């Protein structure tokens, strides 16, 4: 009868449960740089809030809060490691493409001669630097 009068016994610690779910999702999606990190940070915050709520709710959801904190922390570490990996991978791909372009000498573009609108000739502009190509079109 005391359980019916006291409405707190049927409540669940939703912050702790949400923190655990987001912590697990952060581990699953840690290989996606921003998504995994955002899920891990939110899961960690909700896990801490859920653990604090568990103290007020006589220990309900304490395990979920601890799981949210631990999964969120692991998700942050894994997301940082994968972000460093993706940045390193992008740097290697960029250097490989630059080396290929230099080796094969395919760094020329066709530029239409706009100085004389009646003359439709094409000029070959050999550019060795991507910045000089961008600067010629931007400025």
N, C-alpha and C positions, 0 to 999 in steps of 0.2 A: 504494500500500500504506500510505503514511503517512496517507492520508485515512481508511482503515478503522480504523487504530489510534487515531487522534485523533477522538473522538466529537463534538467541538465544531463540526465543519464542517457537520454536518447540522442543527444547532439553528438556530431562527429567533428573532428578537428580537420576542417576542409583545407586550411592553409598548409598543414603538414602533408596532407594527401596530395595537394596540388604541387607542393615543393618536391615531393618524391617523384611524381609523374614527370615534372619538367626536368628534374635531375637525370632521370633515366633517359628521357628524350635527348638531353644534351649529350649523353654518352653515345647514343645511337647516331646523332647528327653532328658529331664533333669534327668530321672530315669536311663539313661545309663551314668555311671560316667564320662568318659573322653569325649565322643561325645557331650553331652550337654554343658559341660564347654567350650570346644573349639568353638562350634557354638556361644555360648553366648559372649565370648570374641571378636570373629571376628565381630559379629553383633553389639556389642557396639562400636568397633573402626570404623566400616563403618558408623554407625549412627552418630557419632561425625563428621566424615569427610563429610558426607552428609549434616549435619546441617551447617557446615562451607561453603560448596558449595552453599547452599540455600541462604546464605547472599549475595553471589556474583551473583546469578541468580535471583535476585529480589523476593526471597521468594519461589521459586518453590521447592517443595519437603521438605518444613520445617516440615510438619506433619509426613512425612515418617521418617525423621531424628529423630524427637522426639520419634516416636513409636519404632524405632530401638534402641535408647538409653534406653528407659524404658523396652522394652521386653528383651534386652540383660542383663540389670541389674537384672531383675527378674529371668532370666535364670541362671545367675551366682549364685544367692542366693539359688535357688532351687537345682541346681547341687551340690553345697556344702552340702546342707542338705541331699540329697540322697546319696552322697558319704559317709558321716558319717554314715548314716543308713546302707549301704551295708557293710562297714567295721565292724560295730557293729554286724551285722547279721553273717558275716563270723567268727567273734570271738566266737559267741555263738555256731555256728555249730561245730567249731573246739573243743571247750570245751565239747560239747555233745558227739562227737565221741571219744574223749579221755576218758571221763567218762564211756562210753559204753565198750570200750576196757578194761579198768581197771576192771569194774564190771564183765564182762564175761570171763576175763582172756584169751582173744584171741590174745594176743600179742606175739605169737611165729611164727617162720618161719621154713621152711624146708631148710636145707643147705646141699648141696651135698658135700661129703668129697672128696676134690681134692688132698689130701695128697697121697693117694694110688690110682692110676689110675686103677688098676686091681680089686680093691675092690669097688663095687658099693653100698655102704651103705649110708643111710641118717642119719644125726644127727639132733636132735631136739635142737635148740638154743633158749632158752627163753630169750627174750629181753624185758625189761620194758620201754625202752626209744627209741624213733624214731631216735634220734641222734646217739645212739650207733649202730643201724642197718645201718644207712647210713655210719657211720665211718668205720664199718667193711667191707663194699663193696668198699668204695672210697679209703681208705688208705691201 
